[in-house]
Amino acid sequence: MTPRRATWRALLAAMLAAACATKQHPPRLEDQDVEFAPTDATTGTTNPRVEPGGSLVAVAPDDVPPVADDAPPLPDDAPTLCLHGGTTLSPWQMQRTMGPVCYGRSFTTHGDPAEYAFARVPAPDDRAWTAVAATAIDFHESSALCGRTCACLDGGEFTYFQTFLDVASLADVRSLVVTMGSVDDGARVTVFNAASPDGVTDPAAYVHLGGHQATDDLARYLVAGRNRVVITHLDDCCASRTLAGVALTLNGAALGPCR
């Protein structure tokens, strides 16, 4: 190699070394002492941004982009369902035009489910339905059986109460239980809807004097759409009749009247 070519090679190597020594590299994230702030107000994730030239800047809350006006709302924790009385403001309606009936036989237990064979549930739009004055059922009167030939366990009088529950989706329903604080002498719960136009009564939907004051879970009888719930109250013995403290409990919470 000639002396001139060796000189040029040495000069070129020196120039490359100087360029490498002065070149700037962005600092690594793990080498920085940065106070992070969330860039997403919903998820709380942290993303410090890198400015031109390699410096790291923590994103301040004011830098968070606003949520779009058309962003879909978050779903509610639970659906809002309520009871209504059809055309009335009260959630319950009452019908009591049937009067006492003699069975022609005797029963041994108050509120015997077999007694309801003599009941006749009125149509939902029967003109004899009247609004219950309060938002809850508080029915307590003297028995109409007193002084009759069928005064106790061989005759009865039926009084009907109805309410309506509109369900948008069955996904909103996990359980439905009807509880009664006081019953004298018996009560039966029947559900009417598109799937059961003639009504369906669960074997565990009978409540009687001195017995368990709640039905089993009736959620499986509901449908999406309108559901009519009818309580048939039975008085089968002189001297009084009572139905009070009624509550429809959906998903563990008592349903209230629609507003």
GIGI-V240011 format. One record per backbone hydrogen bond with DSSP energy under -1.0 kcal/mol. NH is the residue of the N-H (numbers start at 0). CO is the residue of the C=O. Records with the same first field share a line. If there is no record, write none. Layout:
NH = CO, CO
This chain:
5 = 1
6 = 2
7 = 3
8 = 4
9 = 5
10 = 6
11 = 7
12 = 8
13 = 9
14 = 10
15 = 11
16 = 12
17 = 13
18 = 14
19 = 15
20 = 16
21 = 17
30 = 27
31 = 28
38 = 44
43 = 39
48 = 56
50 = 54
53 = 50
56 = 48
62 = 59
63 = 60
70 = 67
82 = 255
83 = 163
92 = 161
93 = 129
94 = 159
100 = 155
102 = 153
106 = 152
111 = 108
114 = 111
115 = 112
116 = 113
117 = 114
118 = 115
125 = 122
128 = 125
129 = 93
131 = 91
138 = 242
140 = 240
142 = 238
147 = 144
152 = 235
155 = 100
156 = 234
158 = 232
159 = 94
160 = 230
161 = 92
162 = 228
163 = 83
164 = 226
166 = 224
171 = 168
172 = 169
176 = 248
178 = 246
179 = 212
181 = 243
183 = 241
185 = 233
186 = 206
187 = 231
188 = 204
189 = 229
190 = 199
191 = 227
192 = 195
198 = 195
199 = 190
204 = 201
206 = 186
208 = 184
210 = 207
214 = 177
215 = 203
217 = 175
220 = 217
221 = 218
224 = 166
226 = 164
227 = 191
228 = 162
229 = 189
230 = 160
231 = 187
232 = 158
233 = 185
234 = 156
237 = 150
240 = 140
241 = 183
242 = 138
243 = 181
246 = 178
248 = 176
249 = 252
250 = 174
252 = 249
254 = 247
257 = 82
